[in-house]
């Protein structure tokens, strides 16, 4: 009898060890897994696959701007850790959104009530947050909008994309299992939403592939923030195009380039460099934090140019393709932004 009890106890012990071991590989609260990872992920198109997989839990829909308090700056930052397979599943989109929102809040001294952070953002959440801004924003306010995640393309639905015949869109977090990739937020819908906000002082920052067209590509040490990875039927032409959105857009890449999510290792050398998250977001926030430390006089245009240079140089050193951020829209907004910095 004692022998049987001992055997049962040993069996229970082994079962507990196995269960505990499985728990150690689950996803952390911030959406970052303990699993081995590649050093770059392209934040671009997801190939011929139709459905998304995700990283990180989603507690439910979030409603923003319920009590805005005082101030003249609004910050909306959204991230979406999505992919179609483990090799292109983003890890740091939510981390990037939070890091960017914190940096902007510190720069402009913004009340927490005026900051909307959407982690693993549903399309409906993103749309609602943009729509509700119409009721609160005045012509003298500054609105800062940020998205980090995959960017993709679909065939142009309304024939407004003369040069590449494609609409770009944000790959948002699926509200249902096996949600189709193409249920994201298109650049046309996004432009319409922010067009209804009653201020011209709108800064949009996008860390995703194809972000130069509106709005993340392939490798062992990077994740491309796009889901087609060059398989798109879109034709990229370096030609002038009607500015798609109100205000000014800071894009992680030119329309024909791929944006990368970094995982701490230089792809070309295999050496650890400690850079994690979207390459553009990392260097933009780094440049901003350095400027705030100096605190003499912050010029947002200078901050962006420093970030652009560092993104370009790092991509040439560590990636197969060059990544270079760009500005589109009303560049005089750089001067207006400076006026909001206390």
NUDRENFI-100274 format. One line per 5 residues: for each residue x, y, z of C-alpha. Coordinates in pm, 1 decimal. Last residue first. Layout:
BEGIN
X/Y/Z  ...
REM end
This chain:
BEGIN
642.6/7361.2/-2335.8  649.2/7184.4/-2675.4  332.1/7282.2/-2862.6  514.7/7548.8/-3062.7  762.9/7293.2/-3194.0
475.5/7101.2/-3352.1  380.8/7408.8/-3556.5  732.5/7432.8/-3696.3  729.9/7066.4/-3803.8  380.2/7123.9/-3941.8
540.8/7328.9/-4219.2  612.4/6989.6/-4376.0  249.9/6954.5/-4489.5  227.2/6612.5/-4645.0  479.1/6332.8/-4666.2
799.1/6276.3/-4470.0  1025.7/5978.3/-4524.6  1190.9/5690.4/-4342.8  1474.3/5500.3/-4510.6  1521.7/5125.1/-4496.1
1795.6/4978.2/-4709.8  1778.0/4610.0/-4792.2  1984.9/4310.8/-4685.7  1996.4/4424.9/-4327.7  2265.0/4498.1/-4066.1
2496.5/4777.7/-4176.6  2275.1/4923.4/-4447.5  1971.3/4907.2/-4218.9  2166.1/5072.5/-3936.9  2275.4/5361.5/-4159.9
1925.4/5428.0/-4297.1  1760.5/5410.3/-3954.4  2029.6/5636.2/-3802.9  1990.3/5897.9/-4077.2  1611.6/5896.7/-4050.0
1629.2/5928.4/-3669.6  1858.5/6229.5/-3694.9  1629.0/6385.0/-3957.4  1326.2/6324.0/-3731.6  1484.6/6491.8/-3429.4
1599.8/6786.0/-3642.7  1242.8/6833.2/-3768.2  1114.3/6814.2/-3410.7  1332.6/7104.5/-3297.9  1389.9/7090.9/-2924.5
1557.9/7389.1/-2760.6  1801.0/7358.9/-2471.6  1659.8/7039.7/-2321.6  1972.9/6833.4/-2376.2  1792.3/6537.9/-2219.1
1484.3/6610.2/-2427.9  1691.8/6594.7/-2746.3  1839.1/6258.8/-2644.7  1488.9/6127.1/-2570.7  1367.7/6240.2/-2912.3
1658.1/6079.6/-3095.4  1601.2/5750.7/-2910.3  1225.5/5768.1/-2975.3  1288.0/5806.4/-3349.0  1564.1/5543.6/-3349.6
1353.3/5274.4/-3186.9  1034.2/5363.8/-3371.5  1204.2/5336.8/-3709.2  1369.7/5004.8/-3630.4  1047.6/4858.3/-3494.2
1124.0/4670.7/-3177.8  1456.9/4564.5/-3033.2  1809.0/4703.0/-3065.6  2045.9/4529.4/-2822.1  2336.6/4502.3/-3066.8
2400.7/4129.8/-3055.0  2631.4/4006.5/-3329.1  2515.6/3791.2/-3619.8  2712.5/4014.0/-3855.5  2457.5/4060.4/-4135.7
2143.8/4015.5/-3923.4  2247.1/4246.1/-3640.1  2087.3/4091.8/-3330.8  1854.0/4249.9/-3074.6  1518.4/4147.8/-3216.2
1449.8/4414.0/-3475.1  1117.5/4478.1/-3647.0  1187.1/4586.9/-4002.5  1024.1/4808.0/-4262.0  1038.3/4708.5/-4628.4
1076.5/4951.1/-4917.7  860.2/5037.6/-5222.6  644.8/5295.2/-5042.1  935.7/5464.8/-4870.5  987.9/5347.6/-4519.6
902.8/5411.8/-4154.2  658.7/5687.1/-4249.2  622.2/6029.0/-4090.1  294.4/6169.0/-4222.1  191.5/6533.2/-4198.0
-149.1/6700.8/-4180.0  -445.4/6548.0/-4360.7  -384.1/6225.6/-4545.4  -325.2/6081.8/-4890.5  -98.3/6338.1/-5055.8
-164.4/6298.1/-5425.3  117.5/6105.2/-5580.5  451.0/6196.3/-5727.3  639.2/5915.1/-5889.7  879.0/5646.8/-5780.0
675.7/5364.8/-5928.6  586.1/5050.9/-5739.2  360.0/4809.0/-5923.0  130.9/4616.4/-5694.7  91.4/4242.8/-5753.9
243.9/4181.4/-5412.3  475.4/3885.4/-5369.6  758.8/4103.9/-5236.1  725.9/3995.6/-4877.0  346.1/3958.5/-4889.9
277.4/4001.7/-4515.2  467.6/4316.7/-4439.3  651.0/4422.0/-4126.2  959.1/4222.6/-4220.0  1091.2/4044.9/-3913.8
1464.6/4060.5/-3866.1  1734.6/3812.3/-3773.0  1656.5/3521.2/-4001.8  1504.0/3729.1/-4277.5  1188.0/3853.4/-4447.4
951.7/4194.8/-4459.3  635.2/4603.1/-4140.2  13.7/5482.3/-4405.1  -32.9/5574.6/-4702.6  219.8/5482.4/-4964.1
520.7/5561.6/-4746.8  381.0/5319.3/-4491.8  424.8/5033.4/-4738.5  568.7/4828.3/-4453.5  481.3/4941.5/-4102.3
599.6/5192.5/-3843.1  349.3/5474.7/-3899.2  361.1/5824.6/-3749.3  69.4/6060.2/-3818.9  96.9/6423.3/-3706.1
-225.5/6624.1/-3726.2  -228.0/7002.8/-3686.6  -488.7/7079.5/-3952.3  -760.6/7067.2/-3689.1  -1128.0/6967.5/-3695.4
-1090.3/6593.2/-3728.7  -1300.5/6477.4/-4024.7  -999.8/6429.0/-4249.2  -865.4/6193.7/-3985.5  -1140.2/5944.6/-4061.8
-1131.4/5992.1/-4438.3  -757.0/5937.1/-4452.5  -793.2/5616.7/-4247.8  -1065.5/5488.7/-4479.4  -847.7/5556.6/-4785.1
-537.3/5410.8/-4620.0  -722.9/5088.2/-4551.4  -802.5/4955.9/-4203.3  -767.8/4578.6/-4183.3  -1013.8/4311.9/-4297.4
-762.0/4199.1/-4557.4  -584.1/3966.4/-4320.4  -888.4/3741.1/-4281.8  -995.4/3662.7/-3929.3  -913.0/3308.4/-3831.8
-1045.8/3362.1/-3481.0  -1255.2/3675.1/-3440.4  -1166.9/4029.5/-3335.9  -844.9/4013.4/-3535.5  -568.6/4262.9/-3446.9
-512.9/4526.0/-3715.6  -315.3/4492.5/-4037.8  -305.0/4859.4/-4142.3  -378.9/4910.9/-4510.0  -231.8/5010.8/-4844.1
-454.5/5038.4/-5150.2  -312.3/4921.4/-5480.3  -304.2/5023.2/-5845.6  59.7/5140.6/-5807.4  49.3/5474.7/-5988.6
-311.9/5583.6/-6013.2  -429.6/5476.3/-5669.3  -773.9/5639.6/-5673.6  -940.2/5352.0/-5855.5  -1194.5/5287.2/-5578.0
-1104.6/4933.6/-5476.7  -730.8/4933.7/-5542.3  -603.8/4576.8/-5517.9  -483.0/4500.1/-5170.0  -169.3/4595.4/-4984.2
-11.5/4522.7/-4648.9  131.6/4683.2/-4336.2  221.7/4483.6/-4031.0  231.8/4651.5/-3694.0  298.9/4985.3/-3528.2
52.3/5273.5/-3555.8  79.4/5629.8/-3425.1  -151.4/5933.9/-3426.9  -55.6/6272.5/-3277.9  -331.2/6537.8/-3270.5
-239.8/6901.8/-3201.2  -518.7/7136.7/-3094.1  -591.8/7491.0/-3213.0  -868.1/7387.1/-3455.1  -1051.7/7209.8/-3169.4
-1055.7/6837.0/-3099.2  -1327.8/6691.8/-2876.2  -1613.9/6556.5/-3088.0  -1403.3/6466.9/-3391.7  -1170.3/6269.2/-3167.4
-1453.2/6018.2/-3120.3  -1411.2/5898.4/-3477.9  -1041.0/5829.5/-3442.5  -1092.5/5630.5/-3121.5  -1386.4/5444.3/-3274.5
-1187.9/5353.9/-3586.5  -897.4/5220.2/-3382.6  -1126.8/5022.6/-3157.8  -1321.7/4879.9/-3455.0  -997.7/4777.0/-3626.6
-898.1/4593.8/-3313.4  -577.4/4712.1/-3153.3  -335.9/4464.0/-3005.1  -250.5/4734.0/-2750.2  -452.3/5053.9/-2794.6
-304.2/5346.3/-2600.2  -522.2/5660.0/-2589.4  -354.1/5961.4/-2428.6  -557.2/6269.5/-2342.5  -660.9/6140.6/-2001.5
-294.9/6079.0/-1916.3  -240.7/6454.6/-1930.3  17.4/6564.1/-2185.4  347.8/6730.7/-2100.5  429.2/6773.9/-2472.3
759.9/6586.9/-2473.5  674.2/6351.0/-2186.4  345.7/6247.7/-2348.4  519.3/6202.8/-2681.4  784.9/5976.7/-2526.3
524.9/5775.1/-2333.4  311.4/5729.5/-2645.1  613.6/5612.8/-2847.0  718.5/5358.4/-2585.8  362.0/5225.8/-2549.2
317.0/5191.0/-2924.4  657.5/5025.9/-2960.7  586.3/4773.4/-2684.0  255.3/4692.6/-2850.7  432.8/4631.4/-3182.9
715.6/4435.7/-3018.0  665.3/4067.6/-3094.9  554.0/4044.2/-3457.6  469.0/3706.2/-3607.7  659.6/3675.2/-3935.0
856.7/3358.5/-3859.6  584.6/3215.5/-3633.0  332.4/3211.2/-3916.2  58.2/3436.8/-4052.5  143.5/3745.7/-3849.9
6.5/3976.2/-3580.6  126.9/4183.1/-3285.4  -89.1/4492.9/-3331.7  -0.5/4836.0/-3192.6  -194.3/5160.6/-3152.9
-100.4/5507.2/-3024.4  -346.4/5799.2/-3007.8  -210.0/6118.3/-2851.7  -415.4/6437.8/-2810.0  -256.5/6777.4/-2744.1
-426.1/7102.4/-2636.7  -478.0/7051.4/-2265.8  -746.1/7011.0/-2001.8  -942.9/6701.3/-1905.1  -1024.8/6436.2/-2164.8
-1282.9/6229.5/-1979.8  -1420.9/5945.3/-2191.8  -1155.0/6000.2/-2461.1  -1091.6/5631.7/-2521.0  -1294.0/5310.0/-2518.5
-1109.7/4981.1/-2498.5  -1238.2/4654.7/-2637.5  -1157.5/4337.1/-2453.5  -880.7/4167.1/-2256.8  -666.4/4075.2/-2556.6
-387.6/3827.0/-2495.7  -52.7/3825.9/-2670.2  70.3/3710.2/-3008.7  -156.0/3659.9/-3308.5  -223.2/3440.4/-3609.8
-383.6/3583.4/-3920.4  -561.4/3423.1/-4211.3  -523.4/3430.3/-4588.7  -173.2/3317.5/-4664.9  -43.3/3414.7/-5007.4
238.0/3624.1/-4869.8  193.1/3814.6/-4545.8  278.1/4161.7/-4665.7  521.9/4372.3/-4468.0  661.1/4433.5/-4124.7
968.4/4228.0/-4206.5  1095.8/4049.6/-3899.7  1457.7/4069.6/-3794.2  1666.5/3883.6/-3538.0  1464.7/3561.1/-3538.8
1327.4/3443.0/-3208.0  1374.0/3168.5/-2951.0  1058.6/3143.2/-2734.9  1024.7/3354.3/-2420.9  737.7/3545.3/-2576.2
676.9/3919.4/-2571.9  309.0/4016.5/-2558.7  348.2/4257.5/-2269.9  170.8/4018.0/-2034.1  421.9/3745.9/-2108.9
351.3/3473.8/-2360.1  374.8/3114.3/-2246.4  697.6/2917.5/-2247.4  733.5/2880.2/-1870.0  382.5/2742.8/-1847.5
483.3/2433.4/-2039.2  757.8/2355.8/-1786.7  512.6/2395.3/-1498.8  278.8/2142.3/-1655.1  558.8/1890.6/-1703.8
689.9/1935.4/-1349.6  337.5/1899.2/-1209.7  286.6/1573.8/-1399.5  621.0/1444.4/-1274.4  523.6/1518.4/-912.4
184.0/1353.0/-952.1  353.7/1037.3/-1080.0  596.3/1043.0/-787.9  307.3/1080.8/-541.8  120.8/795.8/-706.7
425.0/570.8/-690.9  473.6/651.8/-322.0  109.6/573.1/-248.4  143.8/244.5/-434.2  455.0/151.6/-234.1
278.4/239.0/92.2  0.0/0.0/0.0
REM end
